[in-house]
Amino acid sequence: MSVADAIAPNAVAKKPLVANPDLFTSKPSLIGLSRAQMAKALHEKGVPEKQLRMRVNQLWHWLYIRGVSDFDAMTNVAKDMREMLKQHFTISRPEIVEEQISNDGTRKWLLRFPSRGAGRPVEIETVYIPEEGRGTLCISSQVGCTLTCSFCHTGTQMLVRNLTAEEILSQLLLARERLGDFPGADTPPGGFVPTGDRKVTNIVMMGMGEPLYNFEAVKTALLIATDGDGLSLSKRRVTLSTSGVVPEIYRTGEEIGVMLAISLHAVRDELRDMLVPINKKYPLKDLLDACRAYPSLSNARRITFEYVMLKDVNDSLEDAKLLVQLLKGIPAKINLIPFNPWPGTNYQCSDWATIEKFADFINAAGYASPIRTPRGRDILAACGQLKSESERMRKTERLAFEAMMIAGHGEDDD
């Protein structure tokens, strides 16, 4: 019996923990618009041209510095202006279908967005990983994924649709709101959060989907997230993870300028073709050439290579030797990821002694190779476990999938 057969076709959707009243309206959101796009949208609703710069600066401040999600909270905006904004636009957050807090402090939100052509509202996951001195937010870029990497649970969920720039950015806004990370807000009870001025210090595009197959929306969202007059995240604290979409790696370096992570996982084309099928289109040589050409690489600005440890598949000492040879000349660090099993997988995690031996060889060759501590396993928030229930509706047919989800815990340099 397939998963689709095992789930009732008329199953009732979960009642959201926090509802979004605008989920089924057609009002456009101001979140995720560039300054120029926001000015154009306001001008089309009657805001005089001479006021546009001032109004955009006001909105930018309230949305991205103060973190408001209600126009009435914009106290220095005239009442008639606020009424116009409420009539024509929305700035509300997505619905929170579920919020889970792991024993280790990891938080996972199941979020619901409008269908936008997918047939019904769609769901994605966002994961927050707190550590001493830093808090990393793992953001999704697509509902589902097209890449079908054989060891990844997300890859078993077919692509539903791309997320918009608003939906990508809203994950950051919602997380900061829920963590009390905007001015005047209190940190919520339950779960560890780092000390310091910010609860979200780093973001990684490493959740559901391949971000470089949704390049324009990801670019817009990340440029707003790193805007110095708004959310003001340093580009060195933003990491985009890709399975190897080579043409867009060049564009990422030129047009976005954030840190880069590569889901590598194999050092021979024949094995990577199986583990990461996009390798058939962009083989290792082309991928590593794009990495070597990435702008501003240095020992302080390295590319992170993600390498999941699969028992008797890619964990031999010979694999470690080939990995060092492949990365020669690339300022890099290598995140070794103990495989997180999920229902139905045929892979097993490498033995701990094997992982340590692999790491020791890479360290001796001069590369940092931290062994990533699995986080959020008890709430299926660990690397390779993110998956939502969203399905694509083609006319009247609805496919259903398990409610399993993954998120990657990315590291980047300070």
PyMOL commands that set and color helices and strands:
alter all, ss='L'
color gray80, all
select helices_A, chain A and resi 3-6+35-44+49-64+71-73+79-88+154-156+165-178+211-225+235-237+246-256+269-275+277-280+284-292+317-326+352-364+377-379
alter helices_A, ss='H'
color red, helices_A
select strands_A, chain A and resi 95-101+107-113+122-131+134-139+142-143+161-162+202-205+238-242+259-263+303-309+332-338+393-394+397-398
alter strands_A, ss='S'
color yellow, strands_A
deselect
rebuild
show_as cartoon
